[in-house]
Every structure is written in structure tokens, then in C-alpha cells.
Amino acid sequence: MRILGLDFGSKTVGVAVSDELLLTAQPLETIVRKSENKLRQTCSRIEELAQEYGAETIVLGLPKNMNDSEGVRAEKTREFGEMLKRRTGLPLIFWDERLTTVAAEQVLMEQGVRREDRKAVIDKIAAALILQGYLDWQGMKAERMGRPE
């Protein structure tokens, strides 16, 4: 079993995938669309990736405000999530993504990636951070319940 992680933006969607043991997340790709409302091809590509990697669940980053409220971006993300759920038939989990893009930027800067090169990979790195956060939470939950991971 694998899980796809997504970082949904106004013109891009970063995609990451878990390993089969659900321990680590790896960045896959960044899907770029010409317009914010052109989602059919984006959904189609995500569906292809889910099938290719045998993903059984999708974790979608939910952009909450720092005070835990949800704004316009979160509303659009929820609408996209519902569309994706209908299209793929897979369970979809919304995951708090606060500061993941900032963290992704920091990781890339620490690795010495030039500013102009960061733009091409930041969304898939953010998707991997979103997915890794979810996987870590699942692992801690399993430990608390006394079950092996």
C-alpha cells in the first residue's frame, strides 16, 4: 500500500508518494496548469499516478491560517479534494499544511539550491513534507496504541 501526498496551489500541484511500508515520503513531480480553474488534466494526472504507484489513499495539504481559521485558499482546496475523491474513488485526508512551503524553501536553501531552481521543485518538496507529517503522525498513533508499525 502507498499514499499520495499533494500540495495544491493556484497553478501547481506538488505530488509525493510514500514507500510501501508507509515510513517515508518521496517527492514525485509538480503538475503545472495554465489556469487556476483548469483542473480536469490535473485530476487525470493524479489519477494516473495513484494507479501507477498503487496508492490507496490521498493526503491533501489544507492551507489553514496561523490562527487555525480557514480562508479562500482552504475553501478551494476542499473543493478540489471533493472533486478528486469523486474522480479517483480513493479516501482523501485533509492535512494541516501550515508552514510546509516555508520549510521546503529552508530545506532547498540548506542544500544550496539556487533561487531560480527552487521554484521548479518547491511544490513537490512541500508535498513530501505534508505526506511525511501524516506518516509520522500515523506512526506515533500506532506506537501509542501498542501495535507494531
MOZIHU-V198611 format. One record per residue. N is the residue number from 1. RES is the residue in one letter. SS is DSSP state (h for helix, s for strand, l for the rest). PSI is psi in radians with two decimals (NA if undefined). Layout:
N:RES:SS:PSI
N:RES:SS:PSI
//
This chain:
1:M:l:2.50
2:R:s:2.86
3:I:s:2.40
4:L:s:2.46
5:G:s:2.41
6:L:s:2.43
7:D:s:1.78
8:F:s:2.12
9:G:l:3.13
10:S:l:-0.52
11:K:l:-0.05
12:T:s:2.78
13:V:s:2.04
14:G:s:2.44
15:V:s:2.37
16:A:s:2.82
17:V:s:2.57
18:S:s:2.85
19:D:l:3.02
20:E:l:-0.37
21:L:l:-0.04
22:L:l:0.69
23:L:l:-0.64
24:T:l:2.69
25:A:s:2.37
26:Q:s:2.37
27:P:s:2.43
28:L:s:-1.12
29:E:s:2.96
30:T:s:2.13
31:I:s:2.19
32:V:s:2.38
33:R:l:2.70
34:K:l:-0.54
35:S:l:2.62
36:E:l:-0.58
37:N:l:-0.03
38:K:l:1.51
39:L:l:-0.20
40:R:h:-0.84
41:Q:h:-0.61
42:T:h:-0.83
43:C:h:-0.70
44:S:h:-0.78
45:R:h:-0.70
46:I:h:-0.71
47:E:h:-0.76
48:E:h:-0.80
49:L:h:-0.70
50:A:h:-0.74
51:Q:h:-0.79
52:E:h:-0.70
53:Y:h:-0.02
54:G:l:0.61
55:A:s:2.39
56:E:s:-0.12
57:T:s:2.68
58:I:s:2.30
59:V:s:2.10
60:L:s:2.14
61:G:s:2.31
62:L:s:1.99
63:P:l:1.60
64:K:s:2.72
65:N:l:2.83
66:M:l:-0.42
67:N:l:0.23
68:D:l:0.08
69:S:l:2.92
70:E:s:2.35
71:G:l:-2.78
72:V:h:-0.75
73:R:h:-0.71
74:A:h:-0.68
75:E:h:-0.78
76:K:h:-0.64
77:T:h:-0.74
78:R:h:-0.72
79:E:h:-0.77
80:F:h:-0.73
81:G:h:-0.76
82:E:h:-0.71
83:M:h:-0.76
84:L:h:-0.70
85:K:h:-0.78
86:R:h:-0.74
87:R:h:-0.77
88:T:h:-0.44
89:G:l:0.12
90:L:l:2.62
91:P:s:2.50
92:L:s:2.29
93:I:s:2.23
94:F:s:2.34
95:W:s:2.27
96:D:s:2.10
97:E:l:0.27
98:R:l:2.27
99:L:l:0.15
100:T:h:-0.63
101:T:h:-0.65
102:V:h:-0.78
103:A:h:-0.70
104:A:h:-0.74
105:E:h:-0.74
106:Q:h:-0.76
107:V:h:-0.81
108:L:h:-0.66
109:M:h:-0.72
110:E:h:-0.52
111:Q:l:0.00
112:G:l:0.35
113:V:l:2.24
114:R:l:2.58
115:R:h:-0.83
116:E:h:-0.39
117:D:h:-0.38
118:R:h:-0.66
119:K:h:-0.64
120:A:h:-0.40
121:V:h:-0.16
122:I:h:-0.64
123:D:h:-0.69
124:K:h:-0.49
125:I:h:-0.76
126:A:h:-0.70
127:A:h:-0.72
128:A:h:-0.67
129:L:h:-0.69
130:I:h:-0.89
131:L:h:-0.73
132:Q:h:-0.68
133:G:h:-0.76
134:Y:h:-0.80
135:L:h:-0.74
136:D:h:-0.73
137:W:h:-0.75
138:Q:h:-0.73
139:G:h:-0.75
140:M:h:-0.67
141:K:h:-0.75
142:A:h:-0.70
143:E:h:-0.75
144:R:h:-0.54
145:M:l:-0.05
146:G:l:0.26
147:R:l:2.58
148:P:l:2.60
149:E:l:NA
//
